[in-house]
Amino acid sequence: MTTNTPVNLWDSADHAHDYLGRADSILHRAEGESTLLEFLPKAPRRILDLGTGDGRLLALVKTALTERESAGDRHSKLEAVAVDFSPAMLEAARRRFAGDSSVTVVAHNLDHPLPALESFDAVVSCFAIHHLLHERKRALYAEIYDLLNPGGVFCNLEHVASPTPRLHEDFLRCLGNTPETEDPSNKLLDLETQLQWLRAIGLVDVDCHWKWRELALLVGRKP
């Protein structure tokens, strides 16, 4: 079982490329991503993607918003900021968004307080924050709250802890892993604690809107 230790392998190119090679095959991932898209603001101007990886989620967000606009939901030109610290992931994200002036890719390690990024109508994240120590997770949530505009939303598709070791092993088995082969960078925390933290910092309508085993979508809105 993963623990709250400072191990983080994501600065390794091999580790990042191994993940990218299997990212599309993560069971039920597309269900969580499509549910996340339902909670995006109607017409956001600025979106922040924390732990963007190769930009997969942000690309889905941009496509969904473009489709809304085509269907009649007009909005101002979208600006997006994609944050990651892995050199391999940053390279992949910059390659994905090459020529797209609406996306700014920022190198930053989420272990440290967020840099000055102005404000956002939505902050999204996918399978990233669970790599942080628990104390840093909670601090980051507060920083996210401060970055959100009134009415802005935080959508976190996350890897959370199972309530028992047996359920954790069952989850790993579903993904073809074992406790011996799982990523030591994981610092899993239970869902309810994180929902409580989001409520405590002032977000409203906080809930888990989708869950499959250890994969969960946490959403909250700034009043």
C-alpha positions in Angstrom: 0.0 0.0 0.0 1.3 3.5 -0.9 2.3 5.8 1.9 2.7 9.5 2.5 6.4 9.6 1.7 8.4 12.1 -0.5 9.2 9.6 -3.3 8.4 11.0 -6.7 9.6 9.4 -9.9 7.9 11.7 -12.4 11.1 13.6 -13.2 12.3 10.4 -14.9 11.7 10.3 -18.6 11.4 6.5 -18.6 8.7 6.8 -15.9 6.8 9.4 -17.8 7.0 7.6 -21.1 5.9 4.3 -19.5 2.8 6.1 -18.3 2.0 7.8 -21.6 2.3 4.4 -23.3 -0.6 3.0 -21.2 -2.6 6.1 -20.4 -5.3 5.4 -23.0 -5.8 1.9 -21.6 -6.7 2.9 -18.0 -10.0 1.2 -17.3 -13.0 3.6 -17.2 -10.8 6.6 -17.6 -12.9 8.0 -20.5 -16.1 7.8 -18.3 -14.5 10.0 -15.7 -13.2 12.4 -18.2 -16.5 12.8 -20.0 -18.2 13.3 -16.6 -15.7 16.0 -15.7 -16.6 17.9 -18.9 -20.2 18.2 -17.8 -19.1 20.5 -14.9 -17.1 23.0 -16.9 -18.5 26.5 -16.7 -20.8 27.5 -19.6 -18.4 30.1 -21.0 -15.0 30.1 -19.3 -12.4 32.6 -20.4 -9.4 31.1 -18.5 -8.7 27.5 -17.5 -5.8 26.1 -15.5 -4.7 22.5 -15.8 -2.6 21.3 -12.9 -0.3 18.3 -13.7 -1.2 18.5 -17.3 1.1 15.6 -18.4 1.0 15.5 -22.2 -2.1 17.8 -22.2 -4.6 15.1 -22.7 -7.3 16.5 -20.4 -6.8 20.1 -21.5 -7.2 19.0 -25.2 -10.5 17.3 -24.3 -11.7 20.4 -22.4 -10.8 22.7 -25.4 -12.6 20.3 -27.8 -15.7 20.2 -25.6 -15.8 24.0 -25.4 -15.4 24.3 -29.1 -18.3 22.0 -29.7 -20.4 24.0 -27.3 -19.6 27.2 -29.2 -20.5 25.5 -32.5 -23.9 24.5 -30.9 -24.6 28.1 -30.0 -22.8 28.6 -26.7 -20.6 31.5 -27.8 -17.8 32.6 -25.5 -14.8 34.8 -25.5 -11.5 33.4 -26.8 -10.3 30.8 -24.3 -7.0 31.1 -22.5 -5.5 28.1 -20.9 -2.5 27.5 -18.7 -1.0 24.0 -18.4 1.3 23.2 -15.5 3.7 20.3 -15.0 7.2 19.7 -13.8 8.3 16.5 -15.7 10.6 17.4 -18.6 9.2 14.6 -20.7 5.6 15.6 -20.0 6.3 19.3 -20.7 7.9 18.3 -24.0 4.8 16.3 -24.9 2.4 19.1 -23.9 4.4 21.7 -25.9 4.3 19.3 -28.9 0.6 18.8 -28.5 -0.2 22.5 -28.3 2.4 23.7 -30.8 1.0 26.6 -32.8 -1.9 27.0 -30.3 -1.4 30.5 -28.9 -4.3 30.1 -26.5 -2.3 27.6 -24.4 0.6 28.5 -22.2 2.7 25.6 -20.8 4.4 26.4 -17.5 7.1 24.4 -15.8 6.3 24.2 -12.1 6.6 21.5 -9.4 3.3 21.2 -7.5 5.3 20.3 -4.4 5.8 24.1 -4.1 3.3 26.9 -3.9 1.8 27.9 -7.2 3.4 30.9 -9.0 1.5 34.0 -9.8 -1.0 32.9 -12.5 -3.8 35.4 -12.2 -7.4 34.1 -11.9 -9.4 31.4 -13.6 -13.0 30.3 -14.3 -12.0 26.7 -13.9 -9.2 24.6 -12.5 -8.9 21.0 -13.6 -6.5 18.2 -12.8 -6.3 14.6 -13.7 -4.4 11.9 -11.8 -1.7 14.3 -10.5 -2.5 15.7 -7.1 -2.2 12.2 -5.4 1.5 12.4 -6.0 1.8 15.2 -3.4 2.2 14.7 0.4 -1.1 15.0 2.1 -0.2 18.3 3.8 0.7 19.7 0.4 -2.5 18.5 -1.2 -4.5 20.5 1.4 -2.4 23.6 0.9 -2.8 23.3 -2.9 -6.6 23.1 -2.6 -6.5 26.4 -0.7 -4.3 27.9 -3.4 -6.8 26.7 -6.1 -9.6 28.3 -4.2 -7.8 31.6 -4.2 -7.2 31.4 -8.0 -10.8 30.8 -8.8 -13.1 33.6 -9.9 -16.5 33.8 -8.2 -18.6 31.0 -9.7 -15.5 29.2 -10.9 -15.2 25.4 -10.5 -12.5 23.0 -9.5 -12.7 19.5 -11.1 -10.2 16.9 -9.9 -10.3 13.5 -11.6 -8.2 11.7 -9.0 -6.7 8.5 -7.7 -7.9 8.1 -4.2 -7.3 5.5 -1.5 -9.4 2.4 -1.0 -10.9 1.9 2.5 -9.2 -1.5 2.9 -6.0 -3.2 1.7 -8.0 -5.9 0.0 -9.9 -3.4 -2.1 -6.7 -1.7 -3.0 -5.2 -5.0 -4.1 -8.3 -5.7 -6.1 -8.0 -2.3 -7.9 -4.3 -3.0 -8.7 -5.2 -6.4 -10.1 -7.8 -4.8 -12.4 -5.0 -2.6 -13.8 -2.6 -5.5 -14.1 -0.5 -4.4 -11.1 0.4 -5.7 -7.7 1.5 -4.0 -4.5 5.1 -4.7 -5.4 4.8 -3.1 -8.9 2.6 -0.1 -8.1 4.0 3.4 -8.5 5.9 4.4 -5.3 5.1 8.0 -6.2 1.5 7.5 -5.2 0.4 9.1 -1.9 -3.2 8.0 -1.8 -5.7 9.7 0.5 -9.3 8.7 1.1 -12.1 10.5 -0.8 -14.1 11.7 2.2 -11.1 13.6 3.8 -10.5 15.4 0.5 -14.2 16.3 0.1 -14.1 17.7 3.6 -11.0 19.8 2.9 -12.7 21.3 -0.2 -15.8 22.2 1.8 -13.6 23.7 4.6 -11.8 26.1 2.3 -15.1 27.5 1.2 -16.1 25.6 -2.0 -19.8 24.8 -2.3 -21.8 22.1 -4.0 -18.8 19.8 -3.3 -19.4 16.2 -4.2 -18.0 13.1 -5.8 -19.8 12.9 -9.2 -18.2 9.8 -10.6 -16.2 6.9 -9.1 -14.9 3.5 -10.1 -12.9 1.8 -7.4 -10.0 4.2 -6.7 -10.7 6.6 -9.5 -13.0 9.5 -8.5 -14.1 12.9 -9.7 -14.2 15.6 -7.0 -16.0 18.8 -8.0 -16.6 22.1 -6.1 -17.6 25.6 -6.9 -16.5 29.0 -5.5 -19.4 31.0 -4.4 
